Amino acid sequence: QVQLVESGGGLVQPGGSLRLSCAASGLTFSTITMTWYRQAPGKERELVAKITSAGLVTNYADSVKGRFTISRDNAKNTVYLQMDSLKPEDTAVYYCNAVIPEGFWNTGVYWGQGTQVTVSS
């Protein structure tokens, strides 16, 4: 029932910008910390950025600090990743993630299908 759908990926030149979106449904979005991950070919999936439920606290991977901005619109159940000054090493499939308590003892981990970001000249 929980669904996360990413969009906004594409091909961009180095130094360019993209804004990714993740639309969530089937969860109480405004209470959940949301996270962006990415995975490049041959590499492990890595955390890119996260944002707490009210959008007041954010964290970023060192590799994207100062270039990427995570935000959310709880009225639209959507989290965003604004990516500026893109580099070829940012090329990856980007996923949004939610970890949701399910009962007292269990946790559900949910992923979107991913959106491809390619940075190339």
C-alpha positions as semicolon CSV with decimal commas, in nm:
position;residue;x (nm);y (nm);z (nm)
1;Q;0,000;0,000;0,000
2;V;0,291;0,235;0,067
3;Q;0,419;0,376;-0,259
4;L;0,710;0,607;-0,335
5;V;0,746;0,732;-0,691
6;E;1,051;0,929;-0,802
7;S;1,062;1,159;-1,102
8;G;1,272;1,437;-1,249
9;G;1,584;1,251;-1,353
10;G;1,747;1,294;-1,689
11;L;2,060;1,390;-1,877
12;V;2,239;1,708;-1,780
13;Q;2,578;1,861;-1,853
14;P;2,836;1,908;-1,580
15;G;2,755;2,219;-1,383
16;G;2,386;2,189;-1,459
17;S;2,091;2,138;-1,230
18;L;1,804;1,897;-1,179
19;R;1,524;1,873;-0,928
20;L;1,405;1,530;-0,827
21;S;1,066;1,464;-0,673
22;C;0,936;1,173;-0,469
23;A;0,561;1,145;-0,431
24;A;0,447;0,934;-0,138
25;S;0,116;0,765;-0,071
26;G;-0,019;0,514;0,176
27;L;0,162;0,659;0,475
28;T;0,132;0,946;0,719
29;F;0,390;1,142;0,529
30;S;0,412;1,440;0,762
31;T;0,538;1,222;1,049
32;I;0,811;1,038;0,858
33;T;1,173;1,124;0,799
34;M;1,251;1,092;0,428
35;T;1,584;1,005;0,273
36;W;1,740;1,015;-0,073
37;Y;1,989;0,747;-0,173
38;R;2,176;0,685;-0,493
39;Q;2,349;0,391;-0,654
40;A;2,600;0,406;-0,936
41;P;2,693;0,101;-1,145
42;G;2,928;-0,126;-0,954
43;K;2,892;0,071;-0,633
44;E;2,696;0,030;-0,314
45;R;2,386;0,233;-0,251
46;E;2,475;0,542;-0,050
47;L;2,283;0,796;0,150
48;V;2,264;1,136;-0,017
49;A;2,038;1,346;0,204
50;K;1,765;1,316;0,463
51;I;1,504;1,545;0,608
52;T;1,301;1,517;0,925
53;S;0,925;1,518;0,932
54;A;0,873;1,892;0,967
55;G;1,162;1,977;0,737
56;L;1,355;2,151;1,012
57;V;1,661;1,925;1,020
58;T;1,856;1,805;0,718
59;N;2,170;1,599;0,668
60;Y;2,385;1,550;0,361
61;A;2,664;1,330;0,242
62;D;2,993;1,516;0,237
63;S;3,016;1,470;-0,138
64;V;2,703;1,677;-0,203
65;K;2,713;1,939;0,071
66;G;2,672;2,286;-0,069
67;R;2,539;2,154;-0,400
68;F;2,225;1,957;-0,314
69;T;1,925;2,072;-0,113
70;I;1,656;1,844;0,024
71;S;1,312;1,983;0,102
72;R;0,958;1,863;0,146
73;D;0,602;1,977;0,101
74;N;0,390;1,787;0,348
75;A;0,069;1,922;0,198
76;K;0,163;1,747;-0,126
77;N;0,322;1,439;0,033
78;T;0,634;1,508;-0,169
79;V;1,004;1,530;-0,095
80;Y;1,245;1,704;-0,332
81;L;1,613;1,698;-0,407
82;Q;1,747;2,009;-0,577
83;M;2,080;1,924;-0,737
84;D;2,305;2,207;-0,851
85;S;2,660;2,214;-0,984
86;L;2,626;1,856;-1,094
87;K;2,937;1,649;-1,155
88;P;2,986;1,332;-1,360
89;E;3,036;1,140;-1,037
90;D;2,678;1,227;-0,943
91;T;2,560;0,991;-1,216
92;A;2,347;0,725;-1,050
93;V;1,998;0,597;-0,997
94;Y;1,841;0,804;-0,722
95;Y;1,593;0,649;-0,481
96;C;1,377;0,790;-0,208
97;N;1,332;0,594;0,111
98;A;1,101;0,586;0,410
99;V;1,134;0,384;0,729
100;I;0,798;0,343;0,896
101;P;0,716;0,188;1,233
102;E;0,466;-0,094;1,193
103;G;0,333;-0,192;1,531
104;F;0,550;-0,180;1,840
105;W;0,813;-0,432;1,729
106;N;0,841;-0,402;1,354
107;T;0,967;-0,152;1,100
108;G;0,890;-0,128;0,731
109;V;1,151;-0,006;0,484
110;Y;1,014;0,131;0,160
111;W;1,184;0,236;-0,162
112;G;1,078;0,403;-0,480
113;Q;1,159;0,257;-0,820
114;G;1,440;0,504;-0,879
115;T;1,508;0,774;-1,134
116;Q;1,820;0,789;-1,350
117;V;2,046;1,093;-1,332
118;T;2,322;1,113;-1,590
119;V;2,576;1,395;-1,584
120;S;2,780;1,403;-1,902
121;S;2,913;1,643;-2,159
